[in-house]
Amino acid sequence: MLREVWLFGGLAPSLLLYFLAAVVLFALVDPLLVRLDLYRLAWHAPLARFGLFLCLLSALVLST
């Protein structure tokens, strides 16, 4: 269940924390996929990157 989290003296939506965690995971996974040259298989590489980020974010949210 998504709740508000006390963060730096104020309330922040927990989705913000999931978003930041997804950014960190994406920053770790994306260079690996570039090094393996897997984005060449995608029709539109920026769209594939965005889809990967959304998959990571939704996996984090659904895991709680």
PyMOL commands that set and color helices and strands:
alter all, ss='L'
color gray80, all
select helices_A, chain A and resi 14-35+39-41+45-62
alter helices_A, ss='H'
color red, helices_A
select strands_A, chain A and resi 4-7+10-13
alter strands_A, ss='S'
color yellow, strands_A
deselect
rebuild
show_as cartoon
